[in-house]
Amino acid sequence: MRAAFGPAGNADEFAARYKSSLDAPAWLSAQGLELYEYQCGKGVNIGEETARKLGQRAREHQVRLSLHAPYFINLANPDPESLRKTAGYIVSACRAADQMGADRVVIHSGALMKRTRRQALSIALASLREIVATVDGEGLGHIHLCPETMGKLGQLGDLDEVLELCTLDQRLVPCIDFGHLYARSLGADEGEEAVERMLSRVAEVLGEERASRFHSHFSMIAFTPGGGEKCHLTFDQTDFGPDYRPLMAAVARRGWGPTFICESAGTQARDALAMQRAYLAALGEG
C-alpha cells in the first residue's frame, strides 16, 4: 500500500497556461502526481457533462479524483432548515463526485456557535447520521464522506472530534488536515512526536486498516494566538509550520497508504511533489 499525492484545485503554474480544469489530469500526470481534488467550496457549480469529461480524462491519465464540498456546510447547527440545506449541499457534492468518478467528498465539521464543544459535537453526530441516510436514499452510499479537522479555535473539528464523527459508519474517512491541527494547537502539533501521537490515535479509534487509508490535507498555515488558522502559505514561507517531512517518514515507516492533497497557496502542485519526494526517500526509493 502506497501513499498518493496531488493538489487541491489548480496551482498558479497551471492556471497561467490552461483555462480549463479538464486539462488538469494530463498536466498532473506529466508532473508525476496521481491525485486531484476538485474544489466546490463556493458551491457545486460543475455541470454533469463537464464532470463526466473530467472523470474520463482522469481515468485516461490514471489520476484519482476527490471533491471538496461547499465551505458553508455546518453539521453543528441544530436548526432544521440549516440541516436541510446542509444535506442538500452534501448530496449535490456526492452527485457531482459520482459523475466524475470520485469516491471521496470532504466536508467541514461546522462551528461551535457559542455552544460547548460537547454540545456542538452531539448536534453534529445527529446531523451526520441523518445525512448518511439521505445520501444512501439518493443512491450515493458508495461515496465516502470525509469530515475534516478544522484550523480555527471556534470551529468544531479537532482530531478526536473528527474521529468520533467517523465512528458513525465504516464508510466515513477522516480528512486529517495537519496544517489545521498545527494552527489550532498554536504550533504545538508538529514534529516526529506529535505526528506519531496523532497517527497512533487514529489507529486506536478506527483500527489499523481504516487508519492506514485516511484522507489528508496538508499545507503550512499561519495562525494567531486568539483564533488559530489565519491563512495558507507555501513551502517557501517558513515562518510557520508544520514541516511535512516527519509525517512522510512516519507514514512510510508504518506502511500506510493515505491520500495527501496539498493545499499550499498557489504552489500546491509543486509542494505536493516535494511531499512525494520526501515520502519516497523515506521508503528508500528517493
Residue frames relative to the residue before (quaternion, step in Angstrom):
aa qw qx qy qz dx dy dz
M 1.0000 0.0000 0.0000 0.0000 0.00 0.00 0.00
R 0.1041 -0.8216 0.5605 0.0048 3.54 -0.77 1.08
A 0.4856 -0.6166 0.5318 0.3182 3.54 -1.20 0.57
A 0.1675 -0.7694 0.6090 0.0953 3.58 -1.20 0.57
F 0.2231 -0.8097 0.5414 0.0389 3.55 -1.14 0.75
G 0.2385 0.7524 -0.5971 0.1432 3.53 -1.21 0.63
P 0.5744 -0.6267 0.4189 0.3190 3.59 -1.28 0.15
A 0.4179 -0.6092 0.5972 0.3125 3.48 -1.43 0.20
G 0.8390 0.0165 -0.0372 0.5426 3.57 -0.50 1.13
N 0.6740 -0.5247 0.3746 0.3607 3.52 -1.34 -0.26
A 0.4093 -0.7138 0.5227 0.2231 3.54 -0.79 1.09
D 0.6540 -0.5155 0.3790 0.4036 3.57 -1.22 0.47
E 0.6298 0.5538 -0.3314 0.4323 3.58 1.00 -0.83
F 0.6599 0.4841 -0.2974 0.4916 3.57 1.05 -0.80
A 0.6846 0.5171 -0.2895 0.4243 3.57 0.84 -1.02
A 0.6199 0.5518 -0.3406 0.4418 3.59 1.16 -0.54
R 0.7556 0.3884 -0.1924 0.4911 3.58 1.19 -0.52
Y 0.7961 0.2417 -0.0945 0.5467 3.57 1.10 -0.68
K 0.3764 -0.7423 0.5154 0.2042 3.56 -1.12 0.68
S 0.7827 0.3247 -0.1461 0.5106 3.58 1.11 -0.59
S 0.5086 -0.6386 0.4926 0.3015 3.55 -1.09 0.76
L 0.5179 0.6366 -0.4200 0.3876 3.60 1.22 -0.28
D 0.6539 0.5028 -0.3106 0.4724 3.58 1.21 -0.42
A 0.4860 0.7139 -0.4145 0.2870 3.59 1.24 -0.29
P 0.6544 0.5252 -0.3611 0.4069 3.67 0.75 -0.82
A 0.6643 0.4915 -0.3178 0.4648 3.60 0.88 -0.86
W 0.6603 0.5132 -0.3063 0.4548 3.57 0.93 -0.91
L 0.6780 0.4871 -0.2972 0.4634 3.59 0.89 -0.90
S 0.6366 0.5276 -0.3298 0.4557 3.57 0.97 -0.81
A 0.6481 0.5152 -0.3131 0.4654 3.57 1.01 -0.79
Q 0.6452 0.5097 -0.3103 0.4770 3.58 1.19 -0.55
G 0.5148 -0.6337 0.4208 0.3953 3.57 1.23 -0.47
L 0.5305 0.6179 -0.4079 0.4128 3.58 1.26 0.36
E 0.3382 -0.7912 0.4951 0.1202 3.55 -1.13 0.76
L 0.7547 0.3609 -0.1723 0.5201 3.59 1.24 -0.31
Y 0.0083 -0.7642 0.6447 0.0164 3.54 -1.30 0.48
E 0.1397 -0.7885 0.5940 0.0769 3.57 -0.71 1.07
Y 0.2922 -0.7727 0.5442 0.1462 3.55 -0.50 1.24
Q 0.3209 -0.7956 0.4962 0.1335 3.56 -0.83 1.06
C 0.0209 0.7739 -0.6316 0.0427 3.55 -0.80 1.11
G 0.1707 0.8494 -0.4870 0.1107 3.56 1.14 0.63
K 0.7493 0.3702 -0.2074 0.5084 3.59 1.06 -0.71
G 0.7554 -0.2793 0.1635 0.5697 3.55 1.29 0.22
V 0.4684 -0.6583 0.5099 0.2954 3.55 -1.19 0.58
N 0.0694 0.8502 -0.5078 0.1202 3.54 0.08 1.36
I 0.5064 0.6377 -0.4374 0.3815 3.59 1.23 0.10
G 0.3865 -0.7298 0.5197 0.2187 3.57 -0.88 0.97
E 0.6692 -0.5240 0.3452 0.3980 3.55 -1.23 0.46
E 0.6520 0.5236 -0.3332 0.4356 3.61 0.88 -0.85
T 0.6708 0.4847 -0.2970 0.4763 3.58 0.94 -0.88
A 0.6298 0.5385 -0.3341 0.4492 3.57 0.98 -0.83
R 0.6822 0.4797 -0.2953 0.4661 3.58 0.89 -0.88
K 0.6230 0.5239 -0.3406 0.4705 3.60 1.06 -0.69
L 0.6385 0.5192 -0.3262 0.4651 3.58 0.97 -0.84
G 0.6543 0.5192 -0.3102 0.4540 3.56 0.93 -0.87
Q 0.6450 0.5214 -0.3177 0.4595 3.57 0.97 -0.85
R 0.6818 0.4738 -0.2936 0.4738 3.59 0.90 -0.88
A 0.6176 0.5344 -0.3507 0.4582 3.58 1.05 -0.69
R 0.6560 0.5002 -0.3144 0.4696 3.58 0.95 -0.83
E 0.6337 0.5430 -0.3326 0.4392 3.58 0.98 -0.83
H 0.7783 0.3248 -0.1594 0.5132 3.58 1.02 -0.79
Q 0.4502 -0.7307 0.4205 0.2942 3.57 1.32 0.36
V 0.4079 0.6564 -0.5040 0.3857 3.53 0.91 1.06
R 0.2896 -0.7631 0.5559 0.1574 3.58 -0.75 1.06
L 0.2727 -0.7892 0.5380 0.1150 3.54 -0.98 0.92
S 0.0049 -0.7168 0.6944 0.0622 3.50 -1.36 0.51
L 0.2752 -0.7667 0.5616 0.1450 3.59 -1.26 0.22
H 0.2747 -0.7370 0.5931 0.1720 3.56 -1.03 0.82
A 0.3685 -0.7450 0.5215 0.1928 3.56 -0.68 1.16
P 0.7176 -0.4529 0.2984 0.4368 3.63 -1.22 0.29
Y 0.5529 -0.6534 0.4235 0.2966 3.52 -1.03 0.91
F 0.6891 0.5326 -0.2901 0.3967 3.58 1.03 -0.73
I 0.3594 0.7038 -0.5140 0.3336 3.60 1.19 0.38
N 0.0250 0.7888 -0.6130 0.0369 3.58 -0.95 0.89
L 0.2398 -0.8018 0.5356 0.1126 3.56 -0.18 1.27
A 0.6991 0.5085 -0.2633 0.4283 3.58 1.15 -0.58
N 0.5316 0.5951 -0.4267 0.4258 3.60 1.22 0.28
P 0.2976 -0.8102 0.4765 0.1672 3.63 -0.45 1.15
D 0.4620 0.6937 -0.4488 0.3224 3.61 1.23 -0.19
P 0.4938 -0.6936 0.4283 0.3027 3.63 -0.67 1.02
E 0.6499 0.5119 -0.3266 0.4571 3.59 0.99 -0.77
S 0.6266 0.5261 -0.3284 0.4720 3.57 1.07 -0.75
L 0.6507 0.5047 -0.3183 0.4696 3.59 0.96 -0.83
R 0.6235 0.5375 -0.3428 0.4525 3.59 1.01 -0.77
K 0.6702 0.4883 -0.2942 0.4752 3.58 0.95 -0.89
T 0.6418 0.5271 -0.3246 0.4526 3.57 0.94 -0.88
A 0.6453 0.5098 -0.3179 0.4719 3.58 0.97 -0.87
G 0.6497 0.5233 -0.3168 0.4514 3.58 1.01 -0.79
Y 0.6348 0.5207 -0.3271 0.4679 3.58 1.00 -0.82
I 0.6919 0.4820 -0.2859 0.4552 3.57 0.89 -0.93
V 0.6302 0.5142 -0.3375 0.4739 3.61 0.99 -0.75
S 0.6461 0.5136 -0.3234 0.4629 3.60 0.95 -0.84
A 0.6487 0.5121 -0.3104 0.4697 3.57 1.01 -0.83
C 0.6643 0.4961 -0.3052 0.4684 3.59 0.96 -0.84
R 0.6379 0.5233 -0.3348 0.4552 3.59 1.02 -0.75
A 0.6543 0.4911 -0.3116 0.4833 3.60 0.96 -0.83
A 0.6275 0.5318 -0.3316 0.4619 3.57 1.00 -0.81
D 0.6532 0.5147 -0.3112 0.4600 3.57 0.94 -0.89
Q 0.6520 0.5259 -0.3172 0.4447 3.58 0.94 -0.85
M 0.7460 0.3784 -0.2255 0.4995 3.59 1.00 -0.73
G 0.5434 -0.6513 0.3874 0.3612 3.60 1.26 0.01
A 0.4356 0.6618 -0.4845 0.3709 3.58 1.19 0.46
D 0.2204 -0.8050 0.5363 0.1256 3.59 -0.98 0.71
R 0.7162 0.3642 -0.2551 0.5379 3.61 1.27 0.17
V 0.0723 -0.7730 0.6302 0.0123 3.56 -0.98 0.97
V 0.2727 -0.7698 0.5613 0.1343 3.57 -0.64 1.15
I 0.0457 -0.7993 0.5991 -0.0058 3.58 -0.90 0.98
H 0.4546 -0.6623 0.5237 0.2834 3.56 -1.12 0.73
S 0.5096 -0.6808 0.4480 0.2758 3.54 -1.11 0.72
G 0.5748 -0.6074 0.3780 0.3972 3.60 1.02 -0.69
A 0.5053 -0.6373 0.5026 0.2931 3.51 -1.39 -0.05
L 0.5853 -0.6058 0.4129 0.3464 3.58 -1.17 0.59
M 0.1239 -0.8333 0.5278 0.1086 3.61 1.07 -0.73
K 0.6969 -0.5109 0.2437 0.4405 3.57 0.90 1.09
R 0.5186 0.5996 -0.4344 0.4276 3.57 1.20 0.49
T 0.5687 -0.5318 0.4634 0.4231 3.56 -1.23 0.21
R 0.6440 -0.5177 0.3802 0.4156 3.56 -1.20 0.40
R 0.6571 0.5144 -0.3204 0.4482 3.60 0.97 -0.81
Q 0.6396 0.5181 -0.3278 0.4638 3.58 0.98 -0.80
A 0.6678 0.4997 -0.2998 0.4631 3.56 0.91 -0.93
L 0.6615 0.5048 -0.3110 0.4591 3.58 0.94 -0.83
S 0.6296 0.5323 -0.3412 0.4515 3.60 0.98 -0.75
I 0.6398 0.5037 -0.3175 0.4860 3.58 1.02 -0.80
A 0.6671 0.5128 -0.3022 0.4480 3.58 0.92 -0.92
L 0.6255 0.5337 -0.3395 0.4568 3.58 1.01 -0.74
A 0.6675 0.4855 -0.2997 0.4784 3.58 0.93 -0.89
S 0.6472 0.5231 -0.3158 0.4559 3.58 0.98 -0.84
L 0.6857 0.4888 -0.2924 0.4533 3.56 0.84 -0.96
R 0.5958 0.5543 -0.3616 0.4550 3.58 1.08 -0.67
E 0.6722 0.4840 -0.2911 0.4786 3.59 0.94 -0.88
I 0.6587 0.5196 -0.3110 0.4465 3.57 0.98 -0.84
V 0.6137 0.5326 -0.3480 0.4676 3.59 1.00 -0.74
A 0.6559 0.5007 -0.3092 0.4727 3.59 0.96 -0.85
T 0.6467 0.5177 -0.3153 0.4629 3.58 1.01 -0.81
V 0.6428 0.5124 -0.3139 0.4750 3.58 0.96 -0.87
D 0.6277 0.5269 -0.3286 0.4694 3.58 1.00 -0.80
G 0.6712 0.5230 -0.2904 0.4377 3.55 0.95 -0.95
E 0.6744 0.4650 -0.2828 0.4991 3.58 1.22 -0.47
G 0.5285 -0.6601 0.3931 0.3612 3.58 1.28 0.12
L 0.5735 0.6013 -0.3567 0.4270 3.56 1.25 0.50
G 0.2941 0.8106 -0.4659 0.1985 3.56 1.22 0.46
H 0.5877 0.5791 -0.3728 0.4246 3.59 1.24 -0.21
I 0.5733 0.5706 -0.3823 0.4469 3.59 1.27 -0.17
H 0.3350 -0.7401 0.5519 0.1881 3.57 -0.88 0.99
L 0.2404 -0.7428 0.6073 0.1471 3.58 -0.79 1.02
C 0.1507 -0.8109 0.5646 0.0296 3.55 -0.91 0.98
P 0.1979 -0.7805 0.5828 0.1093 3.63 -0.10 1.22
E 0.2902 -0.8093 0.4996 0.1057 3.55 -0.82 1.07
T 0.4424 -0.6317 0.5586 0.3052 3.55 -1.14 0.67
M 0.2662 -0.8052 0.5220 0.0914 3.55 -0.91 1.00
G 0.4782 -0.7446 0.4184 0.2045 3.55 -1.17 0.68
K 0.6643 0.4924 -0.3151 0.4657 3.59 1.18 -0.37
L 0.5628 -0.6419 0.4065 0.3256 3.56 -0.98 0.84
G 0.6944 0.4730 -0.2768 0.4663 3.59 1.12 -0.58
Q 0.5994 0.5549 -0.3619 0.4493 3.58 1.27 0.17
L 0.4719 -0.5975 0.5595 0.3275 3.51 -1.26 0.52
G 0.6195 0.5984 -0.3735 0.3445 3.59 -1.04 0.58
D 0.2646 0.6837 -0.6293 0.2581 3.56 0.69 1.03
L 0.7381 -0.4360 0.2481 0.4511 3.60 -1.21 0.20
D 0.6849 0.4818 -0.3075 0.4519 3.61 0.80 -0.90
E 0.6361 0.5272 -0.3376 0.4511 3.60 1.01 -0.71
V 0.6620 0.4864 -0.3086 0.4795 3.59 0.93 -0.82
L 0.6509 0.5068 -0.3282 0.4602 3.58 0.94 -0.78
E 0.6347 0.5107 -0.3409 0.4691 3.60 1.01 -0.71
L 0.6098 0.5348 -0.3524 0.4668 3.60 1.02 -0.70
C 0.6951 0.4974 -0.2728 0.4416 3.56 0.97 -0.87
T 0.5705 0.5846 -0.3955 0.4200 3.60 1.20 -0.21
L 0.5031 0.6719 -0.4216 0.3431 3.62 1.22 -0.22
D 0.8105 -0.0088 0.0732 0.5810 3.59 0.99 -0.78
Q 0.5607 -0.6419 0.4167 0.3162 3.57 -0.99 0.84
R 0.6559 0.5335 -0.3258 0.4231 3.60 1.09 -0.59
L 0.5616 0.6052 -0.3932 0.4047 3.61 1.22 -0.30
V 0.1314 -0.7967 0.5896 0.0166 3.55 -0.84 1.07
P 0.3919 -0.7252 0.4964 0.2723 3.65 -0.66 0.93
C 0.2171 -0.7137 0.6469 0.1580 3.53 -1.11 0.78
I 0.1005 -0.8205 0.5626 0.0121 3.55 -0.18 1.30
D 0.1142 -0.7834 0.6105 0.0250 3.53 -0.48 1.25
F 0.2720 -0.8130 0.4952 0.1409 3.55 -0.17 1.30
G 0.5847 0.5501 -0.3666 0.4702 3.58 1.19 -0.46
H 0.6435 0.5140 -0.3131 0.4730 3.57 0.99 -0.84
L 0.6704 0.4900 -0.3106 0.4626 3.60 0.88 -0.87
Y 0.6049 0.5392 -0.3393 0.4777 3.57 1.09 -0.69
A 0.6959 0.4845 -0.2817 0.4490 3.58 0.87 -0.98
R 0.7099 0.4508 -0.2859 0.4594 3.59 0.85 -0.88
S 0.6494 0.4628 -0.3174 0.5132 3.60 1.26 -0.29
L 0.4007 -0.7374 0.4411 0.3178 3.58 1.38 0.07
G 0.7751 -0.3870 0.1612 0.4727 3.52 0.97 0.98
A 0.5199 0.6700 -0.4118 0.3335 3.59 1.23 -0.10
D 0.7342 0.4386 -0.2409 0.4589 3.58 0.96 -0.84
E 0.5398 0.5474 -0.5020 0.3961 3.54 0.15 1.33
G 0.6365 0.5051 -0.4048 0.4194 3.53 -1.27 0.46
E 0.7453 -0.4557 0.2661 0.4075 3.52 -1.31 0.37
E 0.6770 0.4954 -0.3149 0.4439 3.62 0.80 -0.95
A 0.6734 0.5000 -0.2998 0.4546 3.57 0.89 -0.94
V 0.6519 0.5158 -0.3171 0.4566 3.58 0.93 -0.87
E 0.6701 0.4920 -0.3048 0.4647 3.59 0.85 -0.90
R 0.6330 0.5285 -0.3276 0.4611 3.58 1.00 -0.81
M 0.6862 0.4831 -0.2957 0.4563 3.59 0.86 -0.90
L 0.6721 0.4877 -0.3071 0.4649 3.59 0.88 -0.87
S 0.6381 0.5191 -0.3253 0.4664 3.58 1.00 -0.76
R 0.6323 0.5279 -0.3341 0.4582 3.57 1.06 -0.71
V 0.6247 0.5279 -0.3413 0.4632 3.59 0.99 -0.76
A 0.6692 0.4933 -0.2946 0.4712 3.59 0.92 -0.90
E 0.6327 0.5466 -0.3300 0.4383 3.58 1.01 -0.79
V 0.7357 0.4236 -0.2381 0.4718 3.59 0.90 -0.89
L 0.8129 0.3013 -0.1246 0.4825 3.59 0.83 -0.99
G 0.5182 -0.6119 0.4365 0.4081 3.57 1.20 -0.33
E 0.6561 -0.5676 0.3399 0.3631 3.53 -1.14 0.68
E 0.6759 0.5146 -0.3178 0.4211 3.60 0.86 -0.91
R 0.6891 0.4491 -0.2899 0.4892 3.61 0.83 -0.91
A 0.6319 0.5444 -0.3362 0.4374 3.57 0.98 -0.81
S 0.6658 0.5584 -0.3098 0.3858 3.57 0.93 -0.88
R 0.7553 0.3403 -0.1944 0.5253 3.61 1.20 -0.41
F 0.2091 0.8032 -0.5331 0.1644 3.57 1.07 0.67
H 0.4219 -0.6409 0.5745 0.2849 3.54 -1.34 0.41
S 0.0440 -0.8262 0.5616 0.0054 3.59 -1.03 0.65
H 0.1702 -0.7001 0.6785 0.1436 3.46 -1.33 0.60
F 0.0010 -0.8039 0.5947 -0.0091 3.56 -1.07 0.68
S 0.2784 0.6968 -0.6425 0.1551 3.50 -1.13 0.86
M 0.4995 -0.5735 0.5246 0.3826 3.52 -1.29 0.16
I 0.0937 -0.8215 0.5624 -0.0109 3.57 -0.91 0.95
A 0.3422 -0.7038 0.5866 0.2085 3.55 -0.98 0.92
F 0.0771 -0.8034 0.5897 0.0285 3.58 -1.07 0.71
T 0.2980 -0.7058 0.6068 0.2118 3.51 -1.37 0.28
P 0.6040 -0.6040 0.3715 0.3640 3.62 -1.00 0.73
G 0.7353 0.4484 -0.2519 0.4413 3.58 1.00 -0.72
G 0.8200 0.2938 -0.1198 0.4764 3.57 1.10 -0.55
G 0.4816 -0.6393 0.4675 0.3753 3.57 1.16 -0.45
E 0.8655 -0.0184 0.0165 0.5004 3.58 -1.00 -0.86
K 0.1487 -0.7737 0.6122 0.0670 3.53 -1.03 0.94
C 0.7654 -0.2535 0.1931 0.5592 3.61 0.73 -1.01
H 0.5202 -0.6147 0.4996 0.3193 3.52 -1.32 0.44
L 0.2150 -0.7708 0.5922 0.0948 3.54 -1.15 0.76
T 0.4688 -0.6095 0.5280 0.3605 3.55 -1.33 -0.27
F 0.6440 -0.5220 0.3806 0.4098 3.57 -1.25 0.24
D 0.6070 0.5519 -0.3570 0.4466 3.59 1.21 -0.30
Q 0.6570 0.4648 -0.2982 0.5132 3.58 1.26 -0.35
T 0.0546 -0.8790 0.4721 -0.0391 3.55 -0.09 1.31
D 0.3622 0.7341 -0.5031 0.2771 3.61 1.17 0.40
F 0.7594 0.2114 -0.1153 0.6044 3.56 1.23 -0.59
G 0.4066 -0.6865 0.5444 0.2589 3.55 -1.32 0.21
P 0.6168 0.1013 -0.6490 -0.4338 1.42 -2.31 -0.99
D 0.5508 -0.5686 0.4952 0.3580 3.52 -1.33 0.32
Y 0.3893 -0.7513 0.4879 0.2146 3.59 -0.78 1.00
R 0.5783 0.6583 -0.3758 0.3017 3.60 1.05 -0.61
P 0.6413 0.4994 -0.3602 0.4578 3.68 0.88 -0.66
L 0.6352 0.5236 -0.3323 0.4605 3.59 1.04 -0.71
M 0.6486 0.5110 -0.3244 0.4615 3.59 0.91 -0.84
A 0.6564 0.5106 -0.3079 0.4621 3.58 0.97 -0.86
A 0.6705 0.5086 -0.3043 0.4463 3.58 0.94 -0.88
V 0.6565 0.5008 -0.3125 0.4696 3.60 0.95 -0.84
A 0.6457 0.5107 -0.3183 0.4700 3.58 0.98 -0.83
R 0.6532 0.5298 -0.3053 0.4466 3.57 0.96 -0.88
R 0.7075 0.4549 -0.2531 0.4779 3.58 1.03 -0.79
G 0.3957 -0.7237 0.4766 0.3043 3.59 1.20 -0.37
W 0.3877 0.7278 -0.4750 0.3072 3.58 1.17 0.57
G 0.2423 -0.7847 0.5563 0.1270 3.56 -1.26 0.45
P 0.0955 0.8301 -0.5439 0.0777 3.61 0.58 1.04
T 0.4742 -0.6121 0.5540 0.3058 3.49 -1.45 0.11
F 0.0909 -0.8047 0.5860 0.0272 3.60 -0.68 1.07
I 0.0646 -0.7784 0.6243 -0.0128 3.54 -0.59 1.23
C 0.2503 -0.7869 0.5491 0.1294 3.57 -0.61 1.14
E 0.1473 -0.8092 0.5676 0.0358 3.55 -0.89 1.05
S 0.1934 0.7887 -0.5548 0.1810 3.59 1.03 0.67
A 0.5498 -0.6536 0.4273 0.2966 3.56 -1.16 0.71
G 0.8558 -0.0356 -0.0322 0.5150 3.57 0.05 1.32
T 0.7423 0.3407 -0.2057 0.5390 3.58 1.20 -0.43
Q 0.2418 0.8409 -0.4676 0.1256 3.57 1.22 0.44
A 0.6465 0.4970 -0.3429 0.4663 3.63 1.02 -0.59
R 0.6607 0.5027 -0.3034 0.4676 3.59 0.89 -0.92
D 0.6982 0.4628 -0.2782 0.4700 3.58 0.93 -0.87
A 0.5720 0.5549 -0.3793 0.4701 3.59 1.16 -0.49
L 0.6407 0.5151 -0.3198 0.4712 3.59 1.04 -0.74
A 0.6186 0.5310 -0.3457 0.4646 3.59 1.06 -0.70
M 0.6411 0.5075 -0.3181 0.4799 3.59 1.00 -0.77
Q 0.6428 0.5286 -0.3152 0.4561 3.56 0.96 -0.88
R 0.6574 0.5055 -0.3155 0.4612 3.59 0.93 -0.87
A 0.6545 0.5072 -0.3155 0.4634 3.58 0.97 -0.80
Y 0.6325 0.5292 -0.3178 0.4679 3.57 1.05 -0.78
L 0.6840 0.4772 -0.2899 0.4694 3.58 0.86 -0.94
A 0.6158 0.5290 -0.3438 0.4719 3.59 1.07 -0.67
A 0.6522 0.5080 -0.3153 0.4660 3.59 1.01 -0.79
L 0.6526 0.4824 -0.3061 0.4977 3.58 1.20 -0.52
G 0.5004 -0.6516 0.4212 0.3843 3.57 1.28 -0.23
E 0.5768 0.5987 -0.3631 0.4208 3.57 1.27 0.39
G 0.5555 0.6460 -0.3836 0.3562 3.59 1.25 -0.15
